[in-house]
Amino acid sequence: MAIEQFDVVICGSGSAGICTALWLARCGLRCKILESRQGPLEIGQADGVQCRTVELFDSFGLVEELLRESYHVLEVTFWSSHDEGGKGIIRTGTTADKQPGLSHQPHVILNQARVNNLLIGAMQAFNGQEISYGYSVKSVEVDASATSDPEAYCAAVTASKDNVDTIFKAKYVLGCDGAHSTVRRSLGISMTGDSTESVWGVMDVYPLTNFPDIRKKVAIKSDLGSMLIVPREGGSLVRFYVELPLGTVAKEVTLIHLHDMSQQILSPYTLDFVETAWWSAYAIGQRVANQFTKYNRVFLTGDSCHTHSPKAGQGMNASLQDGYNIGWKLAAVLKRQATPELLNTYTIERGQAATNLIDFDRKFAKSFSSRTLENGPHGNSTFMDHFIASGVYTAGLSTRYTNSVITRTDLGNPALASNLYIGMRFPSVQVVRFCDALPIQLQKALPSDGRWRIVVFAGDLTDSESSARLKKLGHYLNLVESPVRRYTPQDRDIDSAIEVIVVLSGSRQDLEQDGIPEFFRPKTGKRMIPDLHKVYVDDEGYNSGHGHAYNYYNIDERKGAMVIVRPDQYISAILAPEDHDSLASFFAGFFLSPLIH
């Protein structure tokens, strides 16, 4: 039997697997991706792309194409049965799909196959990474006696293609092979949770109807059943989620059944189907794996470790976030920038995220069912209230990682930026780049390239105390014992491991370049030209307004703040700009110095 060896073997090329591989490719690392299909996904079942996922695409430089091709969800309408029986449904409420201030990116709809293809294209562009199609994973084994050696290829994946078996040995294996995961079963990991008696149908259709909100997101709770309408990209395709009567068996549902139920629920409006592009039926179930890893060498991601209903648009997004979480950590460990203990945080963080997702999904699905229908002409109001209250969650912005070696609420002074939350993603606001007056979202300064960031809110440099404080920080960071110098290889640019970004307050017209300490405009690249693009000002931009960043983050410009941001844009710690010891202590907890490799 042939044996091949790779640092990472990814079983499955779904959302989590591709996102992990994209991170590795972005960091210059190759892996082996085994996919049972004979080619790329052509028709994806998922389609909702949360605001946070759009931010993820932006961080990899992929957002323009995503936004151009997708349907943008802006408004949601709510419909219920008319108070007078027999009159069908009436509109009972309207709200914005995304509440103000949640994210600078929209909620969009795009077929999962296309979403995956965008990621695959970027993966190929970064380092030529390809997917090996036609491989069926048969088993995964781990040599427990070798797991303590970080260089050991202690995991073995047996896969078959054209009736020929191959063993792929790896340092790390990812199970991204869906709800019926072979990887999970091979490791003896079980799923816990339950199924409900609720059965729903889903179909992508080209409708011919006089229903006035057919190109808006619509939630209908009527006496005849509930239905969710989600317009799709392209201008005329629409997805219907249709609640089916109690006692329905999913495998016995027919397309005619779904058509009939949709027409009944939408009454008094007419509905015909020009074409049905895809349909299915499913019983709602919420399950989560009892463990996400085996020996920190094999990791489960996506549907292989958590399953739930699709109506809240969480599945593809949660899977992408699993891959986004573990990808940069694997890269850091494989490049010997961080200790293998960093990988412990994947289970800590995504395990809790999965548990929270299951709890949310259970409540969301129950609130949307017609079997929890409230009385009266505005019986959908409770669900509307629940929908609005859940906006942060459905946007993908509620995740808050708990304390760990890379999430430190016990370090520094979080009160210095009280609207930033340690363990949550760094929210964006407009600032103005000092060197060229470009208005820019601050999150644009935090691309997904594997680097850590220290975002320094230094205040107004026309104030002598603020100016002196920034000079002291620049002097410290330039010392060999500072984390920036200590963890950067001598033959690399000073910002290659930890990048320092400065956000000033006040008017940029009152400041000159030479008023900014030299460390914050480092000489980089083969020409060693000072990089002037790391300093921003909380100021008004030309024709773009004022972001009011200091107010948004609730930072006192007289005190300032220093925010440590992970490669995946989550906040690790908030320190005072003069707290150099805590800064050093944080990075010493997991970073490896290149001098001791």
Buried (B, 14 or more C-beta within 10 A) or exposed (E): EEEEEBBBBBBBBBBBBBBBBBBBBBBEBBBBBBBBBEEBBEEBBBBBBBBBBBBBBBBBBBBEBBBEBBBEBEBBBBBBBBEEEEEBBBBBBEBEBBEEEBBBBBBBBBBBBBBBBBBBEBBBEBBEBEBBBBBBBEBBBBBEEBBEEEEBBBBBBBBBBEEEEBBBBBBBBBBBBBBEBBBBBBBEBEBEBEEBEBBBBBBBBBBEBEBEBBBBBBBBBBBBBBBBBBBBBBEBBBBBBBBBEEEBEBEEBEBEBBBEBBBBBBBEBEBEBEEBBBBBBBBBBBBBBEBBBBBBBBBBBBBBBBBBBBBBBBBBBBBBBBBBBBBBBBBBBBBBBBBBEBBBBBBBBBBBBBEBBBEBBBEBBBBBBBEBBEEEEBBBBBBBEBBEEBBBBBBBBBBBBEEBBBBBBEBBBBEBBEEBBBBBBBBBBBBBBBBEEBBBBBBBBBBBBBBBBBBBBBBBBBBEEBBEBBBBBBEBBBEEEBBBBBBBEEEEBBBBBBBBBBBBBBEBEEBEEEEBBEBBBBEBEEEEEBBBBBBBBBBBBEEEEBBBBBBBBEBBBEBBBBBBBBBBBBBBBBBBBBBBEBBBBBBEBBBBBBEEE
